[in-house]
Amino acid sequence: MNAALTEKINQLQSELRRSNALLKAIQETSIDGILIVDRDRRIVSYNQRFCQIWHISEVISADDRQLLQQSIDQLSKPEEFLARVEYLYQQPGEIGRDEIALRNGRTLDRYSAPIWLPDGSYFGRIWYYRDVSDRKRTEQVLQARELQYRDLVETSNSIIIHWDIDGNIRFINDYGEQFLGFQAGELIGQNITETIVPQIETSGRNLHQLIAQIYQHPEQHLLSENENVCKNGDRIWISWSNKPIFDCDGNLVEILSVGTDATERKQTQLALQKSDAQLQAILSNANAGIFAKDLEGYYLFANRALAQELNLTPEELIGKTDHEILSPELADRYRNNDRKALVAGTAINFDQHIPNSDGQKFVCYSKVSAAGYRRYAVCNLRYFN
C-alpha cells in the first residue's frame, strides 16, 4: 500500500511539475509583462517581460508594495497610478484596464483581473502590462493628420463631397452645405440625384445618366462640369474633380468630388457663344465682302458676298492664299497691303480696281489688323461698278 501511495504521490508531483513548467513557458512567451499577486499582496509569479517593461533587473521583494516603490519614479502621474492599484485591490471582483504614461515618453497598457479558485474563493489578482508606445505614437500622428485634413476641408473654398456607389452623400463640408443652401447635416444620407443634381440639365443632357457613368467608369470622368441645383431651386454650374476610392480588395466604395463654382464663367461662355453665332450670321449675310487671314496670308473666314465675287464658295476659300485664287500681280499687291495693315495695327483704306468675270470694278478696301490679340487681320471689301 505504501508503495502504491508513493507512486501516486510521485505521479501527482510529476503532473504538477509539468503543469508549472507549461504555465511558466506560457508566461515567458507572452508579449505582456505578467505579475501575479495573492490576496495578501505577496508576489506569486512574474515573467521576464514584466522586468523588461519596467526596467527591473529582477524582483527582489516578495511584497507588491515594495515593487511599486521600485517603479514609481518612472511614472508621469504616480499618484493616479497608485490610487488605481489600491482601488482594484479593495474591489476584488472588479476588472480594470487603462493606459499609463511614463516619464520617458513610453505608454503602457495595463489590464488587471481577479483570480478565483475552483471553490469560489478569492486567490489574488493578475496584472498584464503591454508596451503600446509605437501604437500610441501612430495614433497620435493619425489624429494630427485627421485634424489637419478636417481643418483643410472645412476652411476650403471648394465643395467637398464623399458619395457612395448608390449616389448617397456620406460627407459634405461646411462650405458645400452653405454654398448649396442646406443646413448642417441635412444632406448626409441623401441621394445626390434627389437633392443637388437635377435629372435634366438646361442643355438637355441627362445628368442622372452622367452620375451612373461616373461610378461605373470613374477613370473616364476624373474631371467633369455640370449644372447643379441649390435648395432654393437656383441652377448653378460646378466644375468637379472626381477621385475614385477603393477598398483593400480593389472594389470601388465611394467617389471623392471636389467642386468649384463655374457659374459666372459658364454664363460668360454661353453669352460669348451666342454673340459669336449672331456675329457669324451678320458677317455671313452682309452685302460687303468680309474675310479674315492669318499672318501667313491664309484665309480663315470668308463670307458669301466675297466668295461670290470670286466665283467660289466660302468653304473653297478657307485655307487658301491669294496666290492660289488671284493673278500673281494682284496677289502680290494684296499681300503687300496685308503687311501694311498688320504693321500699322489700325484700319487702313485702299482704293483699287479689281477685274472679275463682270469686268472692272472699283473697290473700297478697308483692312483692320487684329494681330494684337488674335493672330489674324479682319478685312472688308465693298464693290462698285
C-alpha positions as CSV (number, residue, x, y, z in Angstrom):
1,M,0.0,0.0,0.0
2,N,2.8,2.4,0.9
3,A,4.5,1.7,-2.5
4,A,1.2,2.4,-4.3
5,L,0.7,5.6,-2.4
6,T,4.3,6.7,-3.0
7,E,3.8,6.1,-6.7
8,K,0.6,8.0,-6.7
9,I,2.3,11.0,-5.0
10,N,5.2,10.8,-7.4
11,Q,2.8,10.8,-10.3
12,L,0.9,13.8,-8.9
13,Q,4.2,15.7,-8.3
14,S,5.3,14.9,-11.8
15,E,2.0,16.3,-13.2
16,L,2.3,19.3,-11.0
17,R,5.9,20.0,-12.3
18,R,4.7,19.6,-15.8
19,S,1.8,22.0,-15.3
20,N,4.1,24.5,-13.6
21,A,6.6,24.2,-16.5
22,L,3.8,24.7,-19.0
23,L,2.5,27.7,-17.1
24,K,6.0,29.2,-16.9
25,A,6.5,28.6,-20.6
26,I,3.3,30.4,-21.4
27,Q,4.2,33.3,-19.2
28,E,7.7,33.6,-20.7
29,T,6.5,33.5,-24.3
30,S,3.8,36.2,-23.7
31,I,4.3,39.6,-25.2
32,D,2.8,41.0,-22.0
33,G,4.6,41.6,-18.7
34,I,2.7,39.4,-16.2
35,L,2.6,39.8,-12.4
36,I,0.5,37.5,-10.1
37,V,-0.2,38.7,-6.6
38,D,-2.1,36.8,-3.9
39,R,-4.8,38.2,-1.6
40,D,-2.1,39.3,0.9
41,R,-0.3,41.2,-1.9
42,R,2.6,38.7,-1.9
43,I,4.2,38.2,-5.3
44,V,3.4,34.7,-6.5
45,S,4.8,34.8,-10.1
46,Y,6.1,37.1,-12.8
47,N,7.8,36.8,-16.2
48,Q,10.9,38.3,-17.6
49,R,8.9,40.5,-19.9
50,F,7.5,42.2,-16.8
51,C,11.0,43.1,-15.7
52,Q,11.9,44.3,-19.2
53,I,8.9,46.6,-19.5
54,W,9.6,48.1,-16.0
55,H,13.4,48.2,-16.5
56,I,13.8,46.0,-13.4
57,S,16.8,43.5,-13.3
58,E,14.9,41.2,-11.0
59,V,12.1,41.2,-8.5
60,I,14.0,41.1,-5.1
61,S,10.9,41.7,-2.9
62,A,8.1,39.3,-2.2
63,D,5.8,42.2,-1.4
64,D,3.8,44.1,-4.0
65,R,4.1,47.4,-2.2
66,Q,7.9,47.4,-2.3
67,L,7.8,46.5,-6.0
68,L,5.6,49.5,-6.6
69,Q,8.1,51.8,-5.0
70,Q,10.8,50.5,-7.4
71,S,8.7,51.6,-10.3
72,I,7.2,54.9,-9.1
73,D,10.0,57.1,-10.3
74,Q,9.2,56.0,-13.9
75,L,5.6,57.3,-13.8
76,S,4.4,60.6,-15.2
77,K,1.4,60.6,-12.7
78,P,2.4,58.3,-9.8
79,E,-0.5,59.4,-7.6
80,E,-3.1,58.3,-10.1
81,F,-1.2,55.0,-10.7
82,L,-1.1,54.1,-7.0
83,A,-4.7,55.2,-6.4
84,R,-5.9,52.9,-9.2
85,V,-3.8,50.0,-7.8
86,E,-5.2,50.4,-4.3
87,Y,-8.8,50.7,-5.7
88,L,-8.6,47.4,-7.6
89,Y,-7.1,45.6,-4.6
90,Q,-10.0,46.9,-2.5
91,Q,-12.5,45.7,-5.1
92,P,-11.6,42.1,-5.6
93,G,-14.3,41.4,-8.2
94,E,-13.5,44.3,-10.5
95,I,-11.7,44.1,-13.8
96,G,-9.6,47.2,-14.8
97,R,-8.0,48.5,-17.9
98,D,-6.2,51.8,-18.5
99,E,-3.1,53.4,-20.0
100,I,-0.1,54.5,-18.1
101,A,2.2,57.3,-19.3
102,L,5.9,57.0,-18.3
103,R,8.3,59.9,-18.0
104,N,10.5,58.6,-20.8
105,G,7.6,59.0,-23.3
106,R,6.5,55.4,-23.3
107,T,2.9,54.3,-22.9
108,L,1.8,51.0,-21.2
109,D,-1.5,49.3,-21.5
110,R,-2.5,47.9,-18.1
111,Y,-5.1,45.1,-17.6
112,S,-5.9,43.6,-14.2
113,A,-8.4,40.8,-13.3
114,P,-9.2,38.8,-10.1
115,I,-8.2,35.2,-9.8
116,W,-10.8,32.8,-8.3
117,L,-10.1,29.3,-7.1
118,P,-12.3,26.4,-8.1
119,D,-14.1,26.5,-4.7
120,G,-15.0,30.2,-5.5
121,S,-12.6,31.8,-3.0
122,Y,-10.6,34.8,-4.0
123,F,-6.9,34.0,-4.6
124,G,-5.5,37.3,-5.7
125,R,-5.0,39.4,-8.8
126,I,-3.2,39.1,-12.1
127,W,-1.7,42.1,-13.8
128,Y,-0.8,42.4,-17.5
129,Y,1.4,45.2,-18.9
130,R,2.0,45.8,-22.6
131,D,4.2,48.4,-24.1
132,V,2.0,50.2,-26.7
133,S,4.3,53.2,-27.3
134,D,4.6,52.6,-31.1
135,R,0.9,52.2,-31.5
136,K,0.2,55.3,-29.4
137,R,2.6,57.4,-31.4
138,T,1.0,56.1,-34.6
139,E,-2.4,57.0,-33.3
140,Q,-1.2,60.5,-32.3
141,V,0.2,61.0,-35.8
142,L,-3.0,59.8,-37.4
143,Q,-5.1,62.1,-35.1
144,A,-2.9,65.0,-36.0
145,R,-3.3,64.3,-39.7
146,E,-7.0,63.9,-39.3
147,L,-7.2,67.3,-37.6
148,Q,-5.1,68.8,-40.4
149,Y,-7.3,67.2,-43.1
150,R,-10.5,68.3,-41.4
151,D,-9.2,71.8,-40.9
152,L,-8.2,71.9,-44.6
153,V,-11.6,70.5,-45.7
154,E,-13.6,72.9,-43.5
155,T,-11.7,76.0,-44.4
156,S,-11.5,75.2,-48.1
157,N,-13.4,77.5,-50.6
158,S,-14.4,74.4,-52.5
159,I,-17.3,72.0,-52.3
160,I,-16.0,68.6,-51.0
161,I,-18.3,65.6,-51.1
162,H,-17.9,61.9,-50.5
163,W,-20.7,59.8,-52.1
164,D,-21.1,56.1,-52.4
165,I,-21.8,53.9,-55.4
166,D,-25.5,54.3,-54.8
167,G,-25.2,58.1,-55.0
168,N,-25.8,58.6,-51.3
169,I,-23.9,61.5,-49.7
170,R,-21.6,60.3,-46.9
171,F,-19.9,63.6,-46.3
172,I,-20.1,67.3,-47.4
173,N,-18.0,70.1,-45.9
174,D,-19.5,73.2,-44.3
175,Y,-18.6,75.4,-47.3
176,G,-20.5,73.0,-49.6
177,E,-23.6,73.0,-47.4
178,Q,-23.7,76.7,-47.2
179,F,-22.9,77.3,-50.9
180,L,-25.8,75.0,-51.8
181,G,-28.1,76.5,-49.2
182,F,-28.6,73.5,-46.9
183,Q,-28.4,73.2,-43.2
184,A,-25.6,71.3,-41.4
185,G,-26.1,67.6,-41.8
186,E,-29.2,68.0,-44.0
187,L,-27.6,66.3,-47.0
188,I,-26.0,63.4,-45.2
189,G,-27.5,60.1,-46.3
190,Q,-29.5,61.8,-49.1
191,N,-29.1,60.9,-52.7
192,I,-27.3,63.4,-54.9
193,T,-29.8,62.8,-57.7
194,E,-32.7,63.8,-55.4
195,T,-31.0,66.8,-53.9
196,I,-28.2,68.7,-55.7
197,V,-28.1,67.1,-59.2
198,P,-31.2,67.8,-61.5
199,Q,-32.3,65.0,-63.8
200,I,-32.1,67.1,-66.9
201,E,-29.6,69.9,-67.5
202,T,-30.6,73.2,-69.1
203,S,-28.6,72.0,-72.1
204,G,-30.8,68.9,-72.3
205,R,-28.2,66.5,-71.0
206,N,-29.4,63.7,-68.7
207,L,-27.4,64.2,-65.5
208,H,-28.7,61.1,-63.8
209,Q,-27.1,59.1,-66.6
210,L,-23.9,61.1,-66.1
211,I,-23.8,60.2,-62.4
212,A,-24.2,56.5,-63.2
213,Q,-21.4,56.7,-65.7
214,I,-19.1,58.3,-63.2
215,Y,-19.2,55.4,-60.7
216,Q,-19.4,52.8,-63.5
217,H,-16.3,54.2,-65.3
218,P,-14.7,56.7,-62.8
219,E,-11.4,56.7,-64.8
220,Q,-13.3,58.4,-67.7
221,H,-14.7,61.1,-65.5
222,L,-11.8,62.4,-63.4
223,L,-12.9,65.9,-64.5
224,S,-16.5,66.9,-65.2
225,E,-18.6,70.0,-65.4
226,N,-22.3,70.1,-65.0
227,E,-25.3,72.0,-63.8
228,N,-26.3,71.6,-60.1
229,V,-29.3,72.8,-58.1
230,C,-29.4,74.7,-54.8
231,K,-32.0,74.0,-52.1
232,N,-34.0,77.1,-53.3
233,G,-34.0,75.8,-56.9
234,D,-31.3,78.0,-58.4
235,R,-29.3,76.4,-61.1
236,I,-25.5,76.7,-60.9
237,W,-22.6,75.3,-62.8
238,I,-19.8,73.5,-60.9
239,S,-16.5,72.1,-62.2
240,W,-15.8,68.8,-60.4
241,S,-12.6,66.8,-59.8
242,N,-13.6,63.2,-59.1
243,K,-11.3,60.7,-57.3
244,P,-12.4,57.1,-57.0
245,I,-11.8,55.5,-53.6
246,F,-11.3,51.7,-53.5
247,D,-11.2,49.2,-50.6
248,C,-8.3,46.8,-50.0
249,D,-9.8,44.3,-52.4
250,G,-9.9,46.9,-55.2
251,N,-13.7,47.4,-55.1
252,L,-15.0,51.0,-55.7
253,V,-16.6,52.1,-52.5
254,E,-17.1,55.9,-53.0
255,I,-16.2,58.9,-55.0
256,L,-14.4,62.0,-53.6
257,S,-15.6,65.0,-55.6
258,V,-14.1,68.5,-55.2
259,G,-16.1,71.3,-56.9
260,T,-15.6,74.9,-57.7
261,D,-18.2,77.4,-58.8
262,A,-18.1,77.8,-62.6
263,T,-21.4,79.6,-63.0
264,E,-20.0,83.1,-64.0
265,R,-17.5,81.6,-66.4
266,K,-20.2,79.3,-67.9
267,Q,-22.6,82.1,-68.3
268,T,-19.9,84.3,-70.0
269,Q,-19.0,81.4,-72.2
270,L,-22.6,80.8,-73.3
271,A,-23.1,84.5,-73.8
272,L,-20.0,84.6,-76.0
273,Q,-21.1,81.6,-78.0
274,K,-24.4,83.3,-78.6
275,S,-22.7,86.5,-79.5
276,D,-20.3,84.7,-81.9
277,A,-23.3,83.0,-83.5
278,Q,-25.0,86.3,-84.0
279,L,-21.8,87.9,-85.4
280,Q,-21.3,84.9,-87.7
281,A,-24.8,85.3,-89.0
282,I,-24.3,89.1,-89.6
283,L,-20.9,88.6,-91.4
284,S,-22.2,85.7,-93.5
285,N,-25.2,87.7,-94.7
286,A,-23.5,91.1,-95.2
287,N,-23.5,92.6,-98.7
288,A,-19.9,93.7,-98.3
289,G,-17.2,91.1,-98.8
290,I,-15.7,90.3,-95.5
291,F,-12.8,87.9,-94.7
292,A,-10.0,87.1,-92.2
293,K,-6.5,85.9,-92.8
294,D,-3.8,84.6,-90.6
295,L,-0.3,86.1,-90.6
296,E,0.8,83.8,-93.4
297,G,-1.9,85.1,-95.6
298,Y,-4.2,82.0,-95.4
299,Y,-8.0,82.7,-95.4
300,L,-9.6,81.8,-92.0
301,F,-13.0,83.1,-92.9
302,A,-14.8,84.4,-95.9
303,N,-18.5,85.4,-96.3
304,R,-20.7,84.6,-99.2
305,A,-20.5,88.1,-100.7
306,L,-16.7,87.8,-101.1
307,A,-16.8,84.3,-102.4
308,Q,-19.5,85.1,-105.0
309,E,-17.3,87.9,-106.4
310,L,-14.5,85.4,-106.8
311,N,-16.9,82.7,-108.2
312,L,-16.1,80.5,-105.3
313,T,-17.8,79.2,-102.2
314,P,-16.7,80.3,-98.7
315,E,-15.6,76.7,-98.0
316,E,-13.4,76.8,-101.1
317,L,-11.6,79.9,-99.9
318,I,-10.7,78.7,-96.4
319,G,-7.1,77.6,-96.1
320,K,-6.1,79.2,-99.4
321,T,-3.9,82.2,-100.2
322,D,-4.5,85.0,-102.7
323,H,-1.8,83.5,-104.9
324,E,-4.0,80.4,-105.3
325,I,-7.1,82.3,-106.4
326,L,-5.8,85.6,-108.0
327,S,-3.3,86.6,-110.6
328,P,0.3,86.9,-109.3
329,E,0.3,90.7,-109.7
330,L,-2.9,91.2,-107.8
331,A,-2.0,88.6,-105.2
332,D,1.4,90.4,-104.6
333,R,-0.5,93.7,-104.2
334,Y,-2.9,92.2,-101.7
335,R,-0.1,90.6,-99.7
336,N,1.7,94.0,-99.6
337,N,-1.4,95.7,-98.3
338,D,-1.9,93.0,-95.7
339,R,1.6,93.6,-94.3
340,K,1.0,97.4,-94.1
341,A,-2.2,96.8,-92.1
342,L,-0.5,94.4,-89.7
343,V,2.3,96.8,-89.1
344,A,0.0,99.8,-88.6
345,G,-2.3,98.0,-86.2
346,T,-5.2,100.3,-87.3
347,A,-7.7,100.5,-90.1
348,I,-6.1,101.3,-93.5
349,N,-8.1,102.1,-96.6
350,F,-7.0,101.2,-100.1
351,D,-8.7,102.1,-103.4
352,Q,-8.0,100.0,-106.4
353,H,-9.6,98.3,-109.5
354,I,-10.1,94.5,-109.4
355,P,-11.1,92.6,-112.5
356,N,-13.6,89.8,-112.3
357,S,-15.9,87.9,-114.6
358,D,-18.1,91.0,-115.0
359,G,-15.3,93.3,-115.8
360,Q,-13.5,96.1,-113.9
361,K,-15.0,97.0,-110.5
362,F,-13.9,99.9,-108.3
363,V,-13.2,98.7,-104.8
364,C,-13.3,100.5,-101.4
365,Y,-10.9,98.2,-99.5
366,S,-10.5,98.5,-95.7
367,K,-8.2,96.4,-93.6
368,V,-8.0,96.2,-89.8
369,S,-5.2,94.5,-88.1
370,A,-6.2,92.2,-85.2
371,A,-2.7,90.9,-84.5
372,G,-2.6,92.4,-81.0
373,Y,-4.9,89.9,-79.5
374,R,-5.6,87.3,-82.3
375,R,-3.3,86.2,-85.0
376,Y,-5.2,87.4,-88.0
377,A,-6.4,90.5,-89.8
378,V,-10.0,91.3,-90.5
379,C,-10.8,93.0,-93.8
380,N,-13.8,94.1,-95.8
381,L,-14.4,95.0,-99.4
382,R,-17.2,97.0,-101.0
383,Y,-17.6,96.7,-104.7
384,F,-18.9,99.4,-107.1
385,N,-19.5,99.0,-110.8
